[in-house]
Amino acid sequence: MGANTCRELVCFQLADELQRRIVEITAMPPADFARFLAIARGSLAETQVHLRAGLERRYFEENSVVELLVLAARCDRVTSALRAYLLRCKNPVRRTSRRTYVERSG
């Protein structure tokens, strides 16, 4: 039996859950999110190791792996920059209008 709406599809339900959980983790205090980013960088490094190992074993074409390693390096740089910024944030602010800034509570 097929789905009548997109909400009945398992892929939609999983994507919806992923989106909700991403909102949850990004709502955490800056220091906690910075710790999460450190873990994410570790996972990225592990991915780079596996790509290089696959290349050495000739599982992959070199040009494909080089593109992925360049992309991974870009991800690492921006993730590192975001983490450094979050670690510097003592009293993060959120923008409430064009000219007014209000401290976050908590």
N, C-alpha and C positions, 0 to 999 in steps of 0.2 A: 504494500500500500504506500502511495506517495505522500509527500507533504503538501498541505494546502497553503501554507505560508512559509516564508523564509525562516521564521522563528522556530519552526518545527524541525528544521535541518540541524543535525548534530554539529556540522561545521560552523553554522551560525551561532549555536549555543556556546561552543568552545571559544569562538572569537569574542563573543560578548563577555564571557567569563574572563578571558585574557585582558580585555579592555578594562573591566572593573578592577581587576587586581593590579594593573599598572597604575590606575588612579590611586589605589590604596598605598602603594609603595612610594609614589611621588608625593604623597601628602605627609610623609614622615618628616621629622626634624632633619635639618641639613646634615648633622653629624651622622645620623643613622643612614641617610641616603648615601653619604660619602662612603660609609663602610660597605654598603651594597655595591657601589660602583667599584670598590677595590676587588670585591669578589668577582664581579663581571669582567674586570680586566684580567684576572687570573684565568677565567674561562676562555677569554679571547686568546691569551698566550698559549693555552693548551691547544686551541684550534690551530694556531699557527704552527705549533710543533707537529701536529698530525698532518697538516698540509705538506710541510717539508718532508716528513717521513714518507708520505705517499708519493711525493715526487722522486725521492731517492729510490723507492721500490718500483718506480715507473708505472704507478697506478694512474697518474694524471699527466696531462700534457703540460709542459713547462710554461707556455704562455698563459694558460688558464690559472695556474697556481700563482704566477707572478701578479696577475691582476687581483687575485683574492688576497695575496699578502699586502699589496699596496692598499687595498680597501681596509684590511685589518689594521694596518699601521695608521691610517686616517682615523679609524674608530678609536684606536688606543690614544691618539693625541687629543681628540676632543673629549673623550671620557676622562682622561687625566686632567685636562684643563677644567672641566666641570667639577671634578672632585676637589681640585685645589681651591677653586672658588668657594665651594660649599664649606671646606674646612676653614676658610677665612671668615665666613659669615658668623658673626656673633649674634646680631640682632637683625635677621633678614627682614626686609620690608616688602610689602606688596603694593602695587600701584592701584589707587582707587579712583583717580581722575588724572587729567593731563598735568595738573600742577600739584596735587596733594599726594603725599606718601604717608602711610600709616603702618606702625609696627605691628607685626603679627603677635598674637597672644600665644603663650605656651611655649 
